[in-house]
Amino acid sequence: MGMGGAFVAVADDSTAAWWNPGALAAGPFLDVAAGWSRTDFRQSGQQRGRTAPAAVSLSTPPVGVSYYRFRITNIQPAGPTVTPPAGREDGRVGVVQSLRLHELGVTLLKTVFSGVHVGTTLKFLRGDVEHTSSDVGLTPEGEFDADLGVLAVAGPWRVGGVVKNLFEAAEFGEG
């Protein structure tokens, strides 16, 4: 975010499978990366949300493999019309919605000509939504999608571009 999207041109490791599949050509011959983080969002001292992404990637030109997991939780305070879910003794937390998304990707890379590289990440997405305000569990759904990236390198200059989710955007949960 701080680079204003410029990382699509400077990605040079196995995380390029996410940022710009065409940039795998600019990385090392073999690269492995793993990461995990957790961020809590608070408002007036109350927790209102949480994100917990995790990632593992392996790449070597001309192919890469990646797995990303995202969990985003939104916590809404209880209002006068919200009743606590069954089994809850307090009504302080109103509705908790959580999106879990798993993405398994295979990245393929092709050098069009010297200095110009094109790549695609073919990915399988599986996600589900949980609501504490209902007893109904939603069945996880899965979809296939793809990202397309290009990287051009000429001396110190690098120009990159990426198109994410070439097919219809995935919608998980209630339609």
Backbone hydrogen bonds in HBPLUS format (Angstrom, degrees):
<---DONOR---> <-ACCEPTOR-->    atom                        ^
c    i                          cat <-CA-CA->   ^        H-A-AA   ^      H-
h    n   atom  resd res      DA  || num        DHA   H-A  angle D-A-AA Bond
n    s   type  num  typ     dist DA aas  dist angle  dist       angle   num
A0004-GLY N   A0001-MET O   3.06 MM   3  5.30 164.1  2.08 111.4 115.4     1
A0006-ALA N   A0003-MET O   3.14 MM   3  5.34 161.5  2.18 108.8 114.6     2
A0008-VAL N   A0005-GLY O   3.41 MM   3  6.36 174.1  2.41 123.2 124.4     3
A0009-ALA N   A0006-ALA O   2.97 MM   3  5.75 162.3  2.00 122.2 127.5     4
A0010-VAL N   A0007-PHE O   3.16 MM   3  4.92 133.2  2.39  91.6 104.4     5
A0011-ALA N   A0007-PHE O   2.91 MM   4  5.57 132.5  2.14 152.5 153.3     6
A0016-ALA N   A0013-ASP O   3.01 MM   3  5.82 166.0  2.03 123.9 128.0     7
A0017-ALA N   A0014-SER O   3.30 MM   3  6.09 169.8  2.31 117.2 119.7     8
A0018-TRP N   A0015-THR O   2.90 MM   3  5.57 154.3  1.96 117.8 124.6     9
A0019-TRP N   A0015-THR O   3.19 MM   4  6.55 163.5  2.22 147.5 150.8    10
A0020-ASN N   A0016-ALA O   2.83 MM   4  4.99 142.5  1.97 123.9 136.2    11
A0023-ALA N   A0020-ASN O   2.87 MM   3  5.52 156.1  1.93 124.0 131.3    12
A0024-LEU N   A0021-PRO O   3.44 MM   3  5.98 171.6  2.45 113.2 115.3    13
A0026-ALA N   A0023-ALA O   3.00 MM   3  5.48 150.6  2.09 113.9 121.7    14
A0027-GLY N   A0024-LEU O   3.21 MM   3  5.38 163.1  2.24 107.9 113.0    15
A0031-ASP N   A0059-SER O   2.95 MM  28  5.38 150.6  2.03 156.1 159.7    16
A0059-SER N   A0031-ASP O   2.91 MM  28  5.38 157.5  1.96 155.4 160.4    17
A0033-ALA N   A0057-SER O   2.90 MM  24  5.27 160.1  1.94 149.9 153.1    18
A0057-SER N   A0033-ALA O   2.87 MM  24  5.27 159.1  1.91 152.6 154.4    19
A0035-GLY N   A0055-ALA O   2.85 MM  20  5.19 152.5  1.92 149.2 150.0    20
A0055-ALA N   A0035-GLY O   2.82 MM  20  5.19 156.7  1.88 150.1 150.2    21
A0037-SER N   A0053-PRO O   3.09 MM  16  5.83 150.7  2.18 168.3 169.6    22
A0039-THR N   A0051-THR O   2.93 MM  12  5.31 162.4  1.96 152.8 157.7    23
A0051-THR N   A0039-THR O   2.92 MM  12  5.31 155.2  1.98 149.4 157.6    24
A0041-PHE N   A0049-GLY O   2.83 MM   8  4.94 172.4  1.83 137.3 137.4    25
A0048-ARG N   A0041-PHE O   2.79 MM   7  5.63 174.2  1.80 155.5 157.5    26
A0049-GLY N   A0041-PHE O   3.31 MM   8  4.94 139.3  2.49 139.8 134.3    27
A0043-GLN N   A0046-GLN O   2.88 MM   3  5.37 159.8  1.92 151.5 156.0    28
A0046-GLN N   A0043-GLN O   3.02 MM   3  5.37 159.5  2.06 120.3 121.2    29
A0075-ILE N   A0048-ARG O   2.82 MM  27  4.69 175.9  1.82 131.1 130.1    30
A0050-ARG N   A0073-THR O   2.95 MM  23  5.02 146.9  2.06 135.0 139.1    31
A0073-THR N   A0050-ARG O   2.75 MM  23  5.02 165.5  1.77 156.1 160.0    32
A0052-ALA N   A0071-ARG O   2.87 MM  19  5.15 138.8  2.04 143.6 154.4    33
A0054-ALA N   A0069-ARG O   2.78 MM  15  5.14 144.7  1.90 150.4 158.0    34
A0069-ARG N   A0054-ALA O   2.86 MM  15  5.14 163.0  1.89 150.4 151.9    35
A0056-VAL N   A0067-TYR O   2.91 MM  11  5.31 149.8  2.00 153.9 161.5    36
A0067-TYR N   A0056-VAL O   2.82 MM  11  5.31 153.3  1.89 162.1 168.2    37
A0058-LEU N   A0065-VAL O   2.83 MM   7  5.31 158.5  1.88 162.8 168.1    38
A0065-VAL N   A0058-LEU O   2.76 MM   7  5.31 161.1  1.79 160.6 167.2    39
A0060-THR N   A0063-VAL O   2.92 MM   3  5.62 165.1  1.95 169.7 173.7    40
A0063-VAL N   A0060-THR O   2.72 MM   3  5.62 166.0  1.74 148.8 145.0    41
A0109-LEU N   A0062-PRO O   2.94 MM  47  4.76 143.9  2.08 147.4 143.1    42
A0064-GLY N   A0107-THR O   2.90 MM  43  4.74 142.4  2.04 134.4 137.4    43
A0107-THR N   A0064-GLY O   2.77 MM  43  4.74 168.0  1.78 135.9 140.2    44
A0066-SER N   A0105-GLY O   2.95 MM  39  5.08 159.5  1.99 143.6 144.7    45
A0105-GLY N   A0066-SER O   2.83 MM  39  5.08 170.9  1.84 148.2 150.9    46
A0068-TYR N   A0103-GLU O   2.84 MM  35  5.07 158.8  1.89 146.7 154.0    47
A0103-GLU N   A0068-TYR O   2.77 MM  35  5.07 158.1  1.82 159.3 161.7    48
A0070-PHE N   A0101-LEU O   2.86 MM  31  5.18 161.9  1.89 152.0 158.2    49
A0101-LEU N   A0070-PHE O   2.88 MM  31  5.18 164.6  1.90 153.6 157.1    50
A0072-ILE N   A0099-LEU O   2.94 MM  27  5.29 158.6  1.99 151.4 157.5    51
A0099-LEU N   A0072-ILE O   2.87 MM  27  5.29 162.3  1.90 155.6 158.8    52
A0074-ASN N   A0097-GLN O   2.77 MM  23  5.24 166.8  1.79 162.2 166.7    53
A0097-GLN N   A0074-ASN O   2.94 MM  23  5.24 167.2  1.96 155.7 158.6    54
A0076-GLN N   A0095-VAL O   2.88 MM  19  5.22 173.6  1.89 160.6 162.7    55
A0094-GLY N   A0076-GLN O   3.01 MM  18  5.52 136.6  2.20 146.5 157.2    56
A0095-VAL N   A0076-GLN O   3.26 MM  19  5.22 137.6  2.45 125.4 137.0    57
A0082-VAL N   A0079-GLY O   3.23 MM   3  5.29 160.9  2.27 106.1 111.9    58
A0088-ARG N   A0085-PRO O   3.03 MM   3  5.69 159.8  2.08 142.3 143.7    59
A0132-THR N   A0096-VAL O   3.10 MM  36  5.44 149.2  2.20 146.0 154.7    60
A0098-SER N   A0130-GLU O   3.01 MM  32  5.14 151.5  2.09 141.8 147.7    61
A0130-GLU N   A0098-SER O   2.86 MM  32  5.14 155.0  1.92 145.2 153.7    62
A0100-ARG N   A0128-ASP O   2.97 MM  28  5.51 167.5  1.99 163.7 167.8    63
A0128-ASP N   A0100-ARG O   2.98 MM  28  5.51 146.6  2.10 146.9 157.2    64
A0102-HIS N   A0126-ARG O   2.77 MM  24  5.19 162.0  1.80 152.4 158.8    65
A0126-ARG N   A0102-HIS O   2.89 MM  24  5.19 156.2  1.95 151.2 157.2    66
A0104-LEU N   A0124-PHE O   3.00 MM  20  5.27 163.7  2.02 149.9 153.6    67
A0124-PHE N   A0104-LEU O   2.81 MM  20  5.27 158.5  1.86 151.8 157.6    68
A0106-VAL N   A0122-LEU O   2.85 MM  16  5.32 157.3  1.90 151.2 158.0    69
A0122-LEU N   A0106-VAL O   2.86 MM  16  5.32 155.8  1.92 159.9 151.9    70
A0108-LEU N   A0120-THR O   2.88 MM  12  5.51 158.1  1.92 160.5 164.9    71
A0120-THR N   A0108-LEU O   2.94 MM  12  5.51 154.1  2.01 153.8 162.4    72
A0110-LYS N   A0118-VAL O   2.78 MM   8  5.36 158.6  1.82 165.7 173.0    73
A0118-VAL N   A0110-LYS O   2.82 MM   8  5.36 174.1  1.83 165.3 165.9    74
A0112-VAL N   A0116-VAL O   2.92 MM   4  5.70 135.2  2.12 143.2 156.9    75
A0116-VAL N   A0113-PHE O   2.85 MM   3  5.53 168.6  1.86 154.8 155.1    76
A0153-VAL N   A0115-GLY O   2.73 MM  38  4.85 156.5  1.78 143.2 151.5    77
A0117-HIS N   A0151-LEU O   2.83 MM  34  5.22 166.5  1.85 156.6 161.2    78
A0151-LEU N   A0117-HIS O   2.87 MM  34  5.22 155.6  1.93 150.6 156.5    79
A0119-GLY N   A0149-GLY O   2.90 MM  30  5.27 163.5  1.93 149.1 151.5    80
A0149-GLY N   A0119-GLY O   2.84 MM  30  5.27 169.7  1.85 158.1 158.7    81
A0121-THR N   A0147-ASP O   3.00 MM  26  5.15 151.4  2.09 132.3 141.2    82
A0147-ASP N   A0121-THR O   2.99 MM  26  5.15 147.3  2.09 134.1 144.5    83
A0123-LYS N   A0145-ASP O   2.89 MM  22  5.35 176.6  1.89 147.6 148.4    84
A0145-ASP N   A0123-LYS O   2.89 MM  22  5.35 154.7  1.95 153.7 158.2    85
A0125-LEU N   A0143-GLU O   2.71 MM  18  5.21 169.1  1.73 165.2 167.8    86
A0143-GLU N   A0125-LEU O   2.78 MM  18  5.21 150.1  1.87 147.6 157.2    87
A0127-GLY N   A0141-GLU O   2.99 MM  14  5.72 147.8  2.09 156.1 165.1    88
A0141-GLU N   A0127-GLY O   3.11 MM  14  5.72 165.8  2.13 159.3 157.4    89
A0166-LEU N   A0146-ALA O   2.83 MM  20  5.53 169.1  1.84 160.0 163.6    90
A0148-LEU N   A0163-VAL O   2.91 MM  15  5.20 160.8  1.95 148.7 155.1    91
A0163-VAL N   A0148-LEU O   2.75 MM  15  5.20 158.2  1.80 156.6 164.1    92
A0150-VAL N   A0161-GLY O   2.90 MM  11  5.40 155.9  1.96 155.5 158.9    93
A0161-GLY N   A0150-VAL O   3.01 MM  11  5.40 152.7  2.09 150.5 153.8    94
A0152-ALA N   A0159-VAL O   2.81 MM   7  5.22 163.2  1.84 157.2 163.0    95
A0159-VAL N   A0152-ALA O   2.92 MM   7  5.22 160.1  1.96 150.9 157.1    96
A0154-ALA N   A0157-TRP O   2.98 MM   3  5.23 163.7  2.00 145.9 150.9    97
A0157-TRP N   A0154-ALA O   3.06 MM   3  5.23 154.8  2.12 131.3 127.9    98
